[in-house]
């Protein structure tokens, strides 16, 4: 990072830092188009491969919610790894910390940028599920699905940013990140899948049965957002 870039961040508040970091990450994504050219094709290939492997309309309709979130989770690993690879390639994170930039602002900014990308990804995966797996949505189901998508991506972004920062400076971070991340996000995978099942009406499940699972997702998102914001600085310093 250039000295001009450091000066831009130095002396800013947590919110100001978060806005600058999020804007910077999104600009990097818009220029590199990794989400469009690599992550999205990977996620769609996963969805298509599941469709060919299962080869049964009845089975696909039943497992469509889980496949959406599995593809999102696998894709999130690529996005998190990419996000921190950009930061560590030239020592940008260390320079920001040396310049006194608030670690909480860095965490929130990177989390916001990752969540925005995940929202786009999950939206396209849901559309793919409707087309490939013939999933059906009612108005009430759509409301539940949108709320679930936002809450689940917030949780994934919080955990991904926290553990991405933890693994960023470690050797073998490409293999370390999945080992750290996958067990922790199990509640998100379960809660999002169950809520999406209710939204799709899979196996006759009513929409009302999905809202308690949304509560689980909300608790998870708040817990890791707060704990991640607090712990991110010490993790970077270590």
C-alpha positions as CSV (number, residue, x, y, z in Angstrom):
1,X,0.0,0.0,0.0
2,X,1.3,3.5,-0.9
3,X,2.0,6.2,1.6
4,X,-1.0,8.2,0.2
5,X,-3.2,5.2,0.8
6,X,-2.0,4.9,4.4
7,X,-2.6,8.6,5.0
8,X,-6.1,8.2,3.7
9,X,-6.9,5.6,6.4
10,X,-4.9,7.2,9.2
11,X,-6.9,9.1,11.8
12,X,-10.3,8.0,10.5
13,X,-13.0,6.6,12.8
14,X,-14.1,3.0,12.9
15,X,-17.1,3.7,10.7
16,X,-15.0,5.8,8.3
17,X,-12.4,3.1,8.1
18,X,-15.0,0.5,7.5
19,X,-16.5,2.5,4.6
20,X,-13.0,3.0,3.0
21,X,-12.1,-0.7,3.4
22,X,-15.4,-1.9,2.0
23,X,-15.2,0.5,-0.9
24,X,-11.6,-0.5,-1.6
25,X,-12.5,-4.3,-1.6
26,X,-15.5,-3.8,-3.9
27,X,-13.4,-1.7,-6.3
28,X,-10.8,-4.5,-6.4
29,X,-13.6,-7.0,-7.1
30,X,-15.1,-4.8,-9.9
31,X,-11.7,-4.5,-11.5
32,X,-10.6,-8.1,-11.2
33,X,-14.1,-9.6,-11.7
34,X,-13.1,-12.7,-9.7
35,X,-16.7,-13.1,-8.5
36,X,-18.1,-13.0,-12.1
37,X,-15.3,-14.9,-13.9
38,X,-14.3,-17.5,-11.3
39,X,-16.5,-17.8,-8.2
40,X,-19.9,-17.7,-9.9
41,X,-19.0,-20.2,-12.7
42,X,-17.6,-22.5,-10.0
43,X,-20.8,-22.3,-7.9
44,X,-23.0,-22.9,-11.0
45,X,-20.9,-25.9,-12.0
46,X,-21.4,-27.4,-8.5
47,X,-25.2,-26.9,-8.9
48,X,-25.2,-28.5,-12.4
49,X,-23.0,-31.4,-11.2
50,X,-25.5,-32.1,-8.4
51,X,-28.3,-32.1,-10.9
52,X,-26.6,-34.7,-13.1
53,X,-25.4,-36.8,-10.2
54,X,-28.8,-37.1,-8.5
55,X,-30.7,-37.3,-11.8
56,X,-34.2,-37.3,-10.2
57,X,-36.6,-34.4,-10.1
58,X,-38.2,-35.6,-6.9
59,X,-34.8,-35.9,-5.1
60,X,-33.6,-32.5,-6.5
61,X,-36.7,-30.7,-5.3
62,X,-36.1,-32.2,-1.8
63,X,-32.4,-31.4,-1.5
64,X,-32.4,-28.0,-3.4
65,X,-32.2,-25.8,-0.3
66,X,-29.2,-27.7,1.0
67,X,-27.4,-27.6,-2.4
68,X,-27.9,-23.9,-2.6
69,X,-26.1,-23.3,0.7
70,X,-23.4,-25.9,0.1
71,X,-22.5,-24.2,-3.2
72,X,-22.5,-20.8,-1.4
73,X,-20.3,-22.2,1.4
74,X,-17.7,-23.7,-1.0
75,X,-17.7,-20.4,-3.0
76,X,-17.3,-18.4,0.2
77,X,-14.0,-20.2,0.9
78,X,-12.7,-19.0,-2.4
79,X,-13.9,-15.4,-1.8
80,X,-12.4,-15.2,1.7
81,X,-9.1,-16.6,0.6
82,X,-9.0,-14.2,-2.3
83,X,-9.9,-11.2,-0.1
84,X,-7.0,-11.8,2.3
85,X,-4.5,-12.9,-0.4
86,X,-4.8,-9.4,-1.8
87,X,-4.1,-7.8,1.6
88,X,-1.1,-10.0,2.5
89,X,0.6,-10.0,-0.9
90,X,2.1,-6.6,-0.3
91,X,1.8,-6.5,3.5
92,X,-1.1,-4.1,3.4
93,X,-2.7,-5.4,6.6
94,X,0.6,-4.9,8.5
95,X,1.0,-1.4,7.1
96,X,-2.5,-0.5,8.1
97,X,-2.0,-1.8,11.6
98,X,1.4,0.0,11.9
99,X,-0.4,3.2,10.8
100,X,-2.8,3.0,13.7
101,X,-5.9,2.2,11.6
102,X,-8.6,0.7,13.8
103,X,-8.7,-3.1,13.5
104,X,-12.5,-3.0,14.2
105,X,-13.0,-0.8,11.2
106,X,-10.9,-3.1,9.0
107,X,-13.0,-6.1,10.2
108,X,-16.3,-4.4,9.6
109,X,-15.3,-3.1,6.2
110,X,-14.0,-6.4,4.9
111,X,-17.1,-8.1,6.3
112,X,-19.4,-5.6,4.6
113,X,-17.7,-6.1,1.2
114,X,-17.7,-9.9,1.6
115,X,-21.4,-9.9,2.6
116,X,-22.3,-7.8,-0.5
117,X,-20.6,-10.3,-2.8
118,X,-22.2,-13.2,-1.0
119,X,-25.7,-11.6,-1.4
120,X,-25.1,-11.4,-5.2
121,X,-23.9,-15.0,-5.3
122,X,-26.7,-16.5,-3.2
123,X,-29.3,-14.6,-5.2
124,X,-28.0,-16.1,-8.4
125,X,-27.8,-19.6,-6.8
126,X,-31.4,-19.4,-5.7
127,X,-32.4,-18.4,-9.3
128,X,-30.4,-21.4,-10.5
129,X,-32.2,-23.7,-8.0
130,X,-35.6,-22.5,-9.3
131,X,-34.5,-23.2,-12.9
132,X,-32.5,-26.4,-12.4
133,X,-34.4,-28.0,-9.5
134,X,-37.9,-26.6,-10.2
135,X,-38.1,-25.1,-6.7
136,X,-41.3,-23.1,-6.1
137,X,-41.7,-19.8,-4.2
138,X,-44.8,-18.2,-2.8
139,X,-45.0,-14.5,-1.7
140,X,-44.6,-15.5,2.0
141,X,-41.8,-17.8,1.1
142,X,-40.0,-15.1,-0.9
143,X,-40.1,-12.8,2.2
144,X,-38.6,-15.6,4.3
145,X,-36.0,-16.4,1.7
146,X,-34.8,-12.8,1.3
147,X,-34.5,-12.4,5.1
148,X,-32.7,-15.8,5.4
149,X,-30.3,-14.8,2.6
150,X,-29.4,-11.5,4.3
151,X,-29.0,-13.0,7.7
152,X,-27.1,-16.1,6.6
153,X,-24.7,-14.2,4.4
154,X,-24.0,-11.8,7.3
155,X,-23.1,-14.8,9.5
156,X,-20.9,-16.3,6.8
157,X,-19.2,-12.9,6.1
158,X,-18.5,-12.4,9.8
159,X,-17.0,-15.9,10.3
160,X,-15.1,-15.7,7.0
161,X,-13.5,-12.4,7.8
162,X,-12.5,-13.5,11.3
163,X,-10.9,-16.8,10.3
164,X,-9.6,-15.3,7.1
165,X,-7.6,-12.8,9.1
166,X,-6.5,-15.6,11.5
167,X,-5.2,-17.8,8.6
168,X,-3.9,-14.9,6.5
169,X,-0.3,-15.0,7.8
170,X,-0.1,-18.7,8.5
171,X,1.7,-21.2,6.3
172,X,-0.6,-23.4,4.3
173,X,-3.4,-20.9,4.7
174,X,-5.2,-22.4,1.6
175,X,-5.8,-25.7,3.5
176,X,-6.0,-24.2,7.0
177,X,-8.9,-21.9,6.2
178,X,-11.4,-24.7,5.4
179,X,-10.3,-26.6,8.5
180,X,-11.0,-23.6,10.6
181,X,-14.1,-22.3,8.9
182,X,-16.3,-25.3,8.0
183,X,-16.9,-26.7,11.5
184,X,-17.8,-23.2,12.8
185,X,-20.4,-22.4,10.0
186,X,-22.3,-25.7,10.5
187,X,-25.1,-23.8,12.4
188,X,-25.4,-21.4,9.4
189,X,-25.6,-24.3,6.9
190,X,-28.2,-26.1,9.0
191,X,-30.3,-23.0,9.8
192,X,-30.2,-21.6,6.3
193,X,-31.1,-24.9,4.8
194,X,-34.1,-25.4,7.1
195,X,-35.3,-21.9,6.6
196,X,-34.9,-22.2,2.8
197,X,-36.8,-25.5,2.9
198,X,-39.7,-23.7,4.5
199,X,-39.5,-20.9,1.9
200,X,-39.6,-23.4,-0.9
201,X,-42.3,-25.5,0.8
202,X,-40.1,-28.6,0.5
203,X,-41.7,-31.8,1.7
204,X,-44.8,-29.9,2.6
205,X,-43.1,-27.7,5.3
206,X,-45.0,-24.5,6.0
207,X,-43.4,-21.1,5.8
208,X,-44.1,-20.4,9.4
209,X,-41.7,-23.3,10.4
210,X,-38.8,-21.4,8.9
211,X,-38.9,-18.3,11.1
212,X,-37.4,-20.1,14.3
213,X,-34.4,-21.1,12.2
214,X,-34.0,-17.5,11.1
215,X,-33.7,-16.7,14.8
216,X,-30.8,-19.1,15.0
217,X,-29.1,-17.4,12.1
218,X,-29.6,-14.0,13.6
219,X,-28.0,-15.0,16.9
220,X,-25.1,-16.6,15.1
221,X,-24.6,-13.4,12.9
222,X,-24.7,-11.1,15.9
223,X,-22.4,-13.3,18.0
224,X,-19.7,-13.5,15.4
225,X,-20.0,-10.0,14.2
226,X,-19.5,-8.6,17.7
227,X,-16.8,-11.1,18.8
228,X,-15.1,-10.8,15.4
229,X,-14.9,-7.0,15.7
230,X,-13.5,-7.2,19.1
231,X,-11.0,-10.1,18.5
232,X,-9.8,-9.1,15.0
233,X,-7.1,-6.7,16.3
234,X,-5.4,-9.1,18.7
235,X,-5.5,-11.8,16.0
236,X,-3.7,-9.6,13.5
237,X,-1.2,-8.5,16.1
238,X,-0.4,-12.2,16.9
